[in-house]
Amino acid sequence: MSGTKKEISPGGKAALSVVGVVQAAFAFLAFWDLAHRDAGGVRGPKALWIPAILVNWIGPASYFLFGIRR
């Protein structure tokens, strides 16, 4: 392996930071909703949604799309 090192530009770092903050906010909103919603308003056991929400992007999106009874 060569010892080359690729660096991220300042703009790339800023974009990654924004994506990280949005991802964390999305997960926080899913956890907040799960904590404040009645068990009858959630499909499946609430405890099983906790590890699912931890899966980046897919978990919170799945919770909002499929986990909430409408």
PyMOL Python script that loads the backbone (N, CA, C, O; Angstrom):
from pymol import cmd

cmd.read_pdbstr("""\
ATOM      1  N   MET A   1       0.836  -1.190   0.000  1.00  0.00           N
ATOM      2  CA  MET A   1       0.000   0.000   0.000  1.00  0.00           C
ATOM      3  C   MET A   1       0.870   1.239   0.000  1.00  0.00           C
ATOM      4  O   MET A   1       1.906   1.297   0.663  1.00  0.00           O
ATOM      5  N   SER A   2       0.441   2.195  -0.733  1.00  0.00           N
ATOM      6  CA  SER A   2       1.200   3.447  -0.741  1.00  0.00           C
ATOM      7  C   SER A   2       0.731   4.332   0.405  1.00  0.00           C
ATOM      8  O   SER A   2      -0.352   4.143   0.961  1.00  0.00           O
ATOM      9  N   GLY A   3       1.550   5.273   0.732  1.00  0.00           N
ATOM     10  CA  GLY A   3       1.250   6.141   1.860  1.00  0.00           C
ATOM     11  C   GLY A   3       0.536   7.426   1.458  1.00  0.00           C
ATOM     12  O   GLY A   3       0.598   8.419   2.183  1.00  0.00           O
ATOM     13  N   THR A   4      -0.140   7.420   0.315  1.00  0.00           N
ATOM     14  CA  THR A   4      -0.843   8.635  -0.100  1.00  0.00           C
ATOM     15  C   THR A   4      -2.047   8.868   0.786  1.00  0.00           C
ATOM     16  O   THR A   4      -2.707   7.939   1.251  1.00  0.00           O
ATOM     17  N   LYS A   5      -2.297  10.109   0.995  1.00  0.00           N
ATOM     18  CA  LYS A   5      -3.398  10.496   1.876  1.00  0.00           C
ATOM     19  C   LYS A   5      -4.282  11.487   1.118  1.00  0.00           C
ATOM     20  O   LYS A   5      -3.806  12.510   0.627  1.00  0.00           O
ATOM     21  N   LYS A   6      -5.557  11.173   1.032  1.00  0.00           N
ATOM     22  CA  LYS A   6      -6.498  12.074   0.371  1.00  0.00           C
ATOM     23  C   LYS A   6      -7.127  12.959   1.430  1.00  0.00           C
ATOM     24  O   LYS A   6      -7.568  12.486   2.478  1.00  0.00           O
ATOM     25  N   GLU A   7      -7.160  14.221   1.148  1.00  0.00           N
ATOM     26  CA  GLU A   7      -7.753  15.167   2.089  1.00  0.00           C
ATOM     27  C   GLU A   7      -9.077  15.666   1.543  1.00  0.00           C
ATOM     28  O   GLU A   7      -9.292  15.739   0.333  1.00  0.00           O
ATOM     29  N   ILE A   8      -9.946  16.004   2.460  1.00  0.00           N
ATOM     30  CA  ILE A   8     -11.253  16.554   2.095  1.00  0.00           C
ATOM     31  C   ILE A   8     -11.131  18.069   2.092  1.00  0.00           C
ATOM     32  O   ILE A   8     -10.533  18.663   2.989  1.00  0.00           O
ATOM     33  N   SER A   9     -11.702  18.674   1.077  1.00  0.00           N
ATOM     34  CA  SER A   9     -11.653  20.131   0.977  1.00  0.00           C
ATOM     35  C   SER A   9     -12.495  20.757   2.089  1.00  0.00           C
ATOM     36  O   SER A   9     -13.347  20.084   2.669  1.00  0.00           O
ATOM     37  N   PRO A  10     -12.266  22.035   2.391  1.00  0.00           N
ATOM     38  CA  PRO A  10     -13.091  22.702   3.412  1.00  0.00           C
ATOM     39  C   PRO A  10     -14.588  22.681   3.071  1.00  0.00           C
ATOM     40  O   PRO A  10     -15.431  22.532   3.955  1.00  0.00           O
ATOM     41  N   GLY A  11     -14.904  22.831   1.785  1.00  0.00           N
ATOM     42  CA  GLY A  11     -16.312  22.760   1.391  1.00  0.00           C
ATOM     43  C   GLY A  11     -16.892  21.374   1.601  1.00  0.00           C
ATOM     44  O   GLY A  11     -18.047  21.229   2.001  1.00  0.00           O
ATOM     45  N   GLY A  12     -16.082  20.352   1.329  1.00  0.00           N
ATOM     46  CA  GLY A  12     -16.522  18.978   1.561  1.00  0.00           C
ATOM     47  C   GLY A  12     -16.734  18.693   3.031  1.00  0.00           C
ATOM     48  O   GLY A  12     -17.680  18.003   3.409  1.00  0.00           O
ATOM     49  N   LYS A  13     -15.848  19.228   3.862  1.00  0.00           N
ATOM     50  CA  LYS A  13     -16.001  19.060   5.314  1.00  0.00           C
ATOM     51  C   LYS A  13     -17.279  19.730   5.808  1.00  0.00           C
ATOM     52  O   LYS A  13     -17.995  19.186   6.649  1.00  0.00           O
ATOM     53  N   ALA A  14     -17.556  20.919   5.273  1.00  0.00           N
ATOM     54  CA  ALA A  14     -18.771  21.632   5.671  1.00  0.00           C
ATOM     55  C   ALA A  14     -20.010  20.850   5.241  1.00  0.00           C
ATOM     56  O   ALA A  14     -20.974  20.741   5.999  1.00  0.00           O
ATOM     57  N   ALA A  15     -19.980  20.306   4.022  1.00  0.00           N
ATOM     58  CA  ALA A  15     -21.126  19.526   3.533  1.00  0.00           C
ATOM     59  C   ALA A  15     -21.335  18.273   4.380  1.00  0.00           C
ATOM     60  O   ALA A  15     -22.465  17.936   4.733  1.00  0.00           O
ATOM     61  N   LEU A  16     -20.246  17.587   4.703  1.00  0.00           N
ATOM     62  CA  LEU A  16     -20.363  16.397   5.559  1.00  0.00           C
ATOM     63  C   LEU A  16     -20.895  16.746   6.938  1.00  0.00           C
ATOM     64  O   LEU A  16     -21.662  15.982   7.524  1.00  0.00           O
ATOM     65  N   SER A  17     -20.490  17.894   7.457  1.00  0.00           N
ATOM     66  CA  SER A  17     -20.983  18.339   8.758  1.00  0.00           C
ATOM     67  C   SER A  17     -22.482  18.592   8.715  1.00  0.00           C
ATOM     68  O   SER A  17     -23.209  18.207   9.631  1.00  0.00           O
ATOM     69  N   VAL A  18     -22.939  19.237   7.657  1.00  0.00           N
ATOM     70  CA  VAL A  18     -24.373  19.523   7.512  1.00  0.00           C
ATOM     71  C   VAL A  18     -25.154  18.215   7.396  1.00  0.00           C
ATOM     72  O   VAL A  18     -26.196  18.057   8.032  1.00  0.00           O
ATOM     73  N   VAL A  19     -24.659  17.285   6.593  1.00  0.00           N
ATOM     74  CA  VAL A  19     -25.327  15.989   6.441  1.00  0.00           C
ATOM     75  C   VAL A  19     -25.384  15.259   7.788  1.00  0.00           C
ATOM     76  O   VAL A  19     -26.404  14.657   8.123  1.00  0.00           O
ATOM     77  N   GLY A  20     -24.309  15.309   8.549  1.00  0.00           N
ATOM     78  CA  GLY A  20     -24.290  14.664   9.860  1.00  0.00           C
ATOM     79  C   GLY A  20     -25.290  15.271  10.832  1.00  0.00           C
ATOM     80  O   GLY A  20     -25.960  14.551  11.572  1.00  0.00           O
ATOM     81  N   VAL A  21     -25.388  16.588  10.828  1.00  0.00           N
ATOM     82  CA  VAL A  21     -26.344  17.265  11.711  1.00  0.00           C
ATOM     83  C   VAL A  21     -27.780  16.928  11.300  1.00  0.00           C
ATOM     84  O   VAL A  21     -28.624  16.678  12.161  1.00  0.00           O
ATOM     85  N   VAL A  22     -28.061  16.919  10.008  1.00  0.00           N
ATOM     86  CA  VAL A  22     -29.412  16.583   9.531  1.00  0.00           C
ATOM     87  C   VAL A  22     -29.753  15.141   9.893  1.00  0.00           C
ATOM     88  O   VAL A  22     -30.871  14.855  10.322  1.00  0.00           O
ATOM     89  N   GLN A  23     -28.802  14.241   9.724  1.00  0.00           N
ATOM     90  CA  GLN A  23     -29.027  12.840  10.070  1.00  0.00           C
ATOM     91  C   GLN A  23     -29.306  12.680  11.562  1.00  0.00           C
ATOM     92  O   GLN A  23     -30.215  11.944  11.944  1.00  0.00           O
ATOM     93  N   ALA A  24     -28.543  13.355  12.400  1.00  0.00           N
ATOM     94  CA  ALA A  24     -28.752  13.277  13.852  1.00  0.00           C
ATOM     95  C   ALA A  24     -30.101  13.874  14.232  1.00  0.00           C
ATOM     96  O   ALA A  24     -30.790  13.340  15.102  1.00  0.00           O
ATOM     97  N   ALA A  25     -30.483  14.972  13.592  1.00  0.00           N
ATOM     98  CA  ALA A  25     -31.780  15.593  13.880  1.00  0.00           C
ATOM     99  C   ALA A  25     -32.929  14.672  13.462  1.00  0.00           C
ATOM    100  O   ALA A  25     -33.930  14.570  14.171  1.00  0.00           O
ATOM    101  N   PHE A  26     -32.789  14.003  12.319  1.00  0.00           N
ATOM    102  CA  PHE A  26     -33.808  13.070  11.834  1.00  0.00           C
ATOM    103  C   PHE A  26     -33.993  11.929  12.837  1.00  0.00           C
ATOM    104  O   PHE A  26     -35.123  11.562  13.160  1.00  0.00           O
ATOM    105  N   ALA A  27     -32.888  11.373  13.329  1.00  0.00           N
ATOM    106  CA  ALA A  27     -32.967  10.296  14.319  1.00  0.00           C
ATOM    107  C   ALA A  27     -33.559  10.816  15.629  1.00  0.00           C
ATOM    108  O   ALA A  27     -34.373  10.135  16.252  1.00  0.00           O
ATOM    109  N   PHE A  28     -33.158  12.019  16.051  1.00  0.00           N
ATOM    110  CA  PHE A  28     -33.699  12.596  17.281  1.00  0.00           C
ATOM    111  C   PHE A  28     -35.217  12.757  17.172  1.00  0.00           C
ATOM    112  O   PHE A  28     -35.943  12.426  18.109  1.00  0.00           O
ATOM    113  N   LEU A  29     -35.695  13.258  16.043  1.00  0.00           N
ATOM    114  CA  LEU A  29     -37.140  13.437  15.861  1.00  0.00           C
ATOM    115  C   LEU A  29     -37.874  12.100  15.895  1.00  0.00           C
ATOM    116  O   LEU A  29     -38.970  12.009  16.448  1.00  0.00           O
ATOM    117  N   ALA A  30     -37.284  11.076  15.316  1.00  0.00           N
ATOM    118  CA  ALA A  30     -37.911   9.756  15.354  1.00  0.00           C
ATOM    119  C   ALA A  30     -37.972   9.235  16.790  1.00  0.00           C
ATOM    120  O   ALA A  30     -39.001   8.710  17.218  1.00  0.00           O
ATOM    121  N   PHE A  31     -36.866   9.378  17.539  1.00  0.00           N
ATOM    122  CA  PHE A  31     -36.872   8.951  18.942  1.00  0.00           C
ATOM    123  C   PHE A  31     -37.865   9.759  19.767  1.00  0.00           C
ATOM    124  O   PHE A  31     -38.574   9.205  20.608  1.00  0.00           O
ATOM    125  N   TRP A  32     -37.918  11.051  19.533  1.00  0.00           N
ATOM    126  CA  TRP A  32     -38.842  11.908  20.279  1.00  0.00           C
ATOM    127  C   TRP A  32     -40.286  11.486  20.004  1.00  0.00           C
ATOM    128  O   TRP A  32     -41.089  11.364  20.929  1.00  0.00           O
ATOM    129  N   ASP A  33     -40.609  11.266  18.730  1.00  0.00           N
ATOM    130  CA  ASP A  33     -41.955  10.845  18.371  1.00  0.00           C
ATOM    131  C   ASP A  33     -42.287   9.490  18.992  1.00  0.00           C
ATOM    132  O   ASP A  33     -43.381   9.292  19.521  1.00  0.00           O
ATOM    133  N   LEU A  34     -41.338   8.567  18.924  1.00  0.00           N
ATOM    134  CA  LEU A  34     -41.556   7.237  19.501  1.00  0.00           C
ATOM    135  C   LEU A  34     -41.813   7.321  21.001  1.00  0.00           C
ATOM    136  O   LEU A  34     -42.681   6.621  21.522  1.00  0.00           O
ATOM    137  N   ALA A  35     -41.072   8.165  21.689  1.00  0.00           N
ATOM    138  CA  ALA A  35     -41.222   8.297  23.135  1.00  0.00           C
ATOM    139  C   ALA A  35     -42.560   8.924  23.532  1.00  0.00           C
ATOM    140  O   ALA A  35     -43.103   8.611  24.592  1.00  0.00           O
ATOM    141  N   HIS A  36     -43.088   9.803  22.688  1.00  0.00           N
ATOM    142  CA  HIS A  36     -44.309  10.522  23.030  1.00  0.00           C
ATOM    143  C   HIS A  36     -45.581   9.920  22.418  1.00  0.00           C
ATOM    144  O   HIS A  36     -46.683  10.386  22.709  1.00  0.00           O
ATOM    145  N   ARG A  37     -45.442   8.918  21.595  1.00  0.00           N
ATOM    146  CA  ARG A  37     -46.602   8.296  20.946  1.00  0.00           C
ATOM    147  C   ARG A  37     -47.070   7.102  21.775  1.00  0.00           C
ATOM    148  O   ARG A  37     -46.253   6.358  22.316  1.00  0.00           O
ATOM    149  N   ASP A  38     -48.384   6.925  21.870  1.00  0.00           N
ATOM    150  CA  ASP A  38     -48.953   5.759  22.557  1.00  0.00           C
ATOM    151  C   ASP A  38     -48.512   4.486  21.847  1.00  0.00           C
ATOM    152  O   ASP A  38     -48.249   4.497  20.644  1.00  0.00           O
ATOM    153  N   ALA A  39     -48.431   3.385  22.600  1.00  0.00           N
ATOM    154  CA  ALA A  39     -48.039   2.101  22.011  1.00  0.00           C
ATOM    155  C   ALA A  39     -49.019   1.681  20.917  1.00  0.00           C
ATOM    156  O   ALA A  39     -48.632   1.023  19.951  1.00  0.00           O
ATOM    157  N   GLY A  40     -50.281   2.061  21.069  1.00  0.00           N
ATOM    158  CA  GLY A  40     -51.277   1.721  20.055  1.00  0.00           C
ATOM    159  C   GLY A  40     -51.095   2.479  18.757  1.00  0.00           C
ATOM    160  O   GLY A  40     -51.647   2.086  17.729  1.00  0.00           O
ATOM    161  N   GLY A  41     -50.343   3.541  18.787  1.00  0.00           N
ATOM    162  CA  GLY A  41     -50.100   4.325  17.583  1.00  0.00           C
ATOM    163  C   GLY A  41     -48.859   3.909  16.824  1.00  0.00           C
ATOM    164  O   GLY A  41     -48.496   4.520  15.819  1.00  0.00           O
ATOM    165  N   VAL A  42     -48.199   2.845  17.320  1.00  0.00           N
ATOM    166  CA  VAL A  42     -46.962   2.368  16.693  1.00  0.00           C
ATOM    167  C   VAL A  42     -47.177   0.938  16.232  1.00  0.00           C
ATOM    168  O   VAL A  42     -47.727   0.119  16.968  1.00  0.00           O
ATOM    169  N   ARG A  43     -46.748   0.638  15.022  1.00  0.00           N
ATOM    170  CA  ARG A  43     -46.821  -0.737  14.528  1.00  0.00           C
ATOM    171  C   ARG A  43     -45.676  -1.533  15.147  1.00  0.00           C
ATOM    172  O   ARG A  43     -44.511  -1.159  15.015  1.00  0.00           O
ATOM    173  N   GLY A  44     -46.006  -2.606  15.807  1.00  0.00           N
ATOM    174  CA  GLY A  44     -44.998  -3.448  16.456  1.00  0.00           C
ATOM    175  C   GLY A  44     -44.622  -2.895  17.822  1.00  0.00           C
ATOM    176  O   GLY A  44     -45.067  -1.815  18.210  1.00  0.00           O
ATOM    177  N   PRO A  45     -43.806  -3.637  18.540  1.00  0.00           N
ATOM    178  CA  PRO A  45     -43.369  -3.184  19.866  1.00  0.00           C
ATOM    179  C   PRO A  45     -42.471  -1.951  19.766  1.00  0.00           C
ATOM    180  O   PRO A  45     -41.583  -1.886  18.916  1.00  0.00           O
ATOM    181  N   LYS A  46     -42.708  -0.991  20.629  1.00  0.00           N
ATOM    182  CA  LYS A  46     -41.900   0.231  20.617  1.00  0.00           C
ATOM    183  C   LYS A  46     -40.424  -0.078  20.849  1.00  0.00           C
ATOM    184  O   LYS A  46     -39.555   0.570  20.264  1.00  0.00           O
ATOM    185  N   ALA A  47     -40.135  -1.063  21.698  1.00  0.00           N
ATOM    186  CA  ALA A  47     -38.743  -1.387  22.016  1.00  0.00           C
ATOM    187  C   ALA A  47     -37.970  -1.861  20.782  1.00  0.00           C
ATOM    188  O   ALA A  47     -36.754  -1.676  20.715  1.00  0.00           O
ATOM    189  N   LEU A  48     -38.645  -2.461  19.816  1.00  0.00           N
ATOM    190  CA  LEU A  48     -37.955  -2.919  18.608  1.00  0.00           C
ATOM    191  C   LEU A  48     -37.634  -1.766  17.653  1.00  0.00           C
ATOM    192  O   LEU A  48     -36.763  -1.893  16.793  1.00  0.00           O
ATOM    193  N   TRP A  49     -38.329  -0.659  17.803  1.00  0.00           N
ATOM    194  CA  TRP A  49     -38.041   0.485  16.931  1.00  0.00           C
ATOM    195  C   TRP A  49     -36.789   1.232  17.372  1.00  0.00           C
ATOM    196  O   TRP A  49     -36.186   1.951  16.575  1.00  0.00           O
ATOM    197  N   ILE A  50     -36.393   1.070  18.621  1.00  0.00           N
ATOM    198  CA  ILE A  50     -35.201   1.803  19.107  1.00  0.00           C
ATOM    199  C   ILE A  50     -33.950   1.410  18.320  1.00  0.00           C
ATOM    200  O   ILE A  50     -33.289   2.293  17.772  1.00  0.00           O
ATOM    201  N   PRO A  51     -33.593   0.115  18.239  1.00  0.00           N
ATOM    202  CA  PRO A  51     -32.395  -0.197  17.440  1.00  0.00           C
ATOM    203  C   PRO A  51     -32.603   0.071  15.951  1.00  0.00           C
ATOM    204  O   PRO A  51     -31.646   0.384  15.243  1.00  0.00           O
ATOM    205  N   ALA A  52     -33.836  -0.046  15.469  1.00  0.00           N
ATOM    206  CA  ALA A  52     -34.089   0.217  14.048  1.00  0.00           C
ATOM    207  C   ALA A  52     -33.804   1.677  13.706  1.00  0.00           C
ATOM    208  O   ALA A  52     -33.247   1.969  12.648  1.00  0.00           O
ATOM    209  N   ILE A  53     -34.177   2.584  14.583  1.00  0.00           N
ATOM    210  CA  ILE A  53     -33.969   4.015  14.339  1.00  0.00           C
ATOM    211  C   ILE A  53     -32.479   4.345  14.307  1.00  0.00           C
ATOM    212  O   ILE A  53     -32.080   5.327  13.680  1.00  0.00           O
ATOM    213  N   LEU A  54     -31.659   3.546  14.967  1.00  0.00           N
ATOM    214  CA  LEU A  54     -30.217   3.797  14.994  1.00  0.00           C
ATOM    215  C   LEU A  54     -29.530   3.524  13.655  1.00  0.00           C
ATOM    216  O   LEU A  54     -28.385   3.931  13.459  1.00  0.00           O
ATOM    217  N   VAL A  55     -30.210   2.844  12.735  1.00  0.00           N
ATOM    218  CA  VAL A  55     -29.637   2.587  11.415  1.00  0.00           C
ATOM    219  C   VAL A  55     -29.726   3.891  10.613  1.00  0.00           C
ATOM    220  O   VAL A  55     -30.811   4.420  10.370  1.00  0.00           O
ATOM    221  N   ASN A  56     -28.567   4.385  10.215  1.00  0.00           N
ATOM    222  CA  ASN A  56     -28.493   5.696   9.559  1.00  0.00           C
ATOM    223  C   ASN A  56     -29.506   5.842   8.425  1.00  0.00           C
ATOM    224  O   ASN A  56     -29.626   4.962   7.573  1.00  0.00           O
ATOM    225  N   TRP A  57     -30.214   6.929   8.422  1.00  0.00           N
ATOM    226  CA  TRP A  57     -31.199   7.339   7.425  1.00  0.00           C
ATOM    227  C   TRP A  57     -32.330   6.342   7.254  1.00  0.00           C
ATOM    228  O   TRP A  57     -33.497   6.730   7.292  1.00  0.00           O
ATOM    229  N   ILE A  58     -32.017   5.072   7.067  1.00  0.00           N
ATOM    230  CA  ILE A  58     -33.040   4.070   6.790  1.00  0.00           C
ATOM    231  C   ILE A  58     -33.945   3.853   8.000  1.00  0.00           C
ATOM    232  O   ILE A  58     -35.159   3.718   7.845  1.00  0.00           O
ATOM    233  N   GLY A  59     -33.375   3.819   9.189  1.00  0.00           N
ATOM    234  CA  GLY A  59     -34.156   3.558  10.389  1.00  0.00           C
ATOM    235  C   GLY A  59     -35.203   4.628  10.669  1.00  0.00           C
ATOM    236  O   GLY A  59     -36.384   4.304  10.797  1.00  0.00           O
ATOM    237  N   PRO A  60     -34.800   5.904  10.769  1.00  0.00           N
ATOM    238  CA  PRO A  60     -35.808   6.946  10.999  1.00  0.00           C
ATOM    239  C   PRO A  60     -36.838   7.035   9.866  1.00  0.00           C
ATOM    240  O   PRO A  60     -38.024   7.252  10.114  1.00  0.00           O
ATOM    241  N   ALA A  61     -36.374   6.866   8.621  1.00  0.00           N
ATOM    242  CA  ALA A  61     -37.305   6.916   7.491  1.00  0.00           C
ATOM    243  C   ALA A  61     -38.302   5.768   7.577  1.00  0.00           C
ATOM    244  O   ALA A  61     -39.491   5.962   7.323  1.00  0.00           O
ATOM    245  N   SER A  62     -37.833   4.577   7.931  1.00  0.00           N
ATOM    246  CA  SER A  62     -38.729   3.424   8.082  1.00  0.00           C
ATOM    247  C   SER A  62     -39.738   3.663   9.190  1.00  0.00           C
ATOM    248  O   SER A  62     -40.916   3.332   9.048  1.00  0.00           O
ATOM    249  N   TYR A  63     -39.279   4.236  10.293  1.00  0.00           N
ATOM    250  CA  TYR A  63     -40.194   4.508  11.400  1.00  0.00           C
ATOM    251  C   TYR A  63     -41.301   5.460  10.947  1.00  0.00           C
ATOM    252  O   TYR A  63     -42.481   5.196  11.180  1.00  0.00           O
ATOM    253  N   PHE A  64     -40.924   6.560  10.304  1.00  0.00           N
ATOM    254  CA  PHE A  64     -41.941   7.533   9.892  1.00  0.00           C
ATOM    255  C   PHE A  64     -42.836   7.002   8.778  1.00  0.00           C
ATOM    256  O   PHE A  64     -44.013   7.359   8.716  1.00  0.00           O
ATOM    257  N   LEU A  65     -42.307   6.161   7.904  1.00  0.00           N
ATOM    258  CA  LEU A  65     -43.108   5.637   6.794  1.00  0.00           C
ATOM    259  C   LEU A  65     -43.959   4.435   7.183  1.00  0.00           C
ATOM    260  O   LEU A  65     -45.108   4.322   6.756  1.00  0.00           O
ATOM    261  N   PHE A  66     -43.402   3.535   7.992  1.00  0.00           N
ATOM    262  CA  PHE A  66     -44.080   2.267   8.270  1.00  0.00           C
ATOM    263  C   PHE A  66     -44.408   2.024   9.742  1.00  0.00           C
ATOM    264  O   PHE A  66     -45.262   1.189  10.040  1.00  0.00           O
ATOM    265  N   GLY A  67     -43.770   2.715  10.653  1.00  0.00           N
ATOM    266  CA  GLY A  67     -43.935   2.427  12.069  1.00  0.00           C
ATOM    267  C   GLY A  67     -45.088   3.127  12.751  1.00  0.00           C
ATOM    268  O   GLY A  67     -45.520   2.716  13.828  1.00  0.00           O
ATOM    269  N   ILE A  68     -45.588   4.177  12.135  1.00  0.00           N
ATOM    270  CA  ILE A  68     -46.667   4.954  12.751  1.00  0.00           C
ATOM    271  C   ILE A  68     -48.002   4.532  12.145  1.00  0.00           C
ATOM    272  O   ILE A  68     -48.175   4.525  10.926  1.00  0.00           O
ATOM    273  N   ARG A  69     -48.932   4.185  13.014  1.00  0.00           N
ATOM    274  CA  ARG A  69     -50.292   3.867  12.543  1.00  0.00           C
ATOM    275  C   ARG A  69     -50.998   5.169  12.205  1.00  0.00           C
ATOM    276  O   ARG A  69     -50.943   6.139  12.961  1.00  0.00           O
ATOM    277  N   ARG A  70     -51.644   5.173  11.086  1.00  0.00           N
ATOM    278  CA  ARG A  70     -52.379   6.375  10.650  1.00  0.00           C
ATOM    279  C   ARG A  70     -53.852   6.125  10.661  1.00  0.00           C
ATOM    280  O   ARG A  70     -54.632   7.017  10.326  1.00  0.00           O
TER     281      ARG A  70
END
""", "prot")
cmd.dss("prot")
cmd.show_as("cartoon", "prot")
cmd.util.cbc("prot")
cmd.orient("prot")
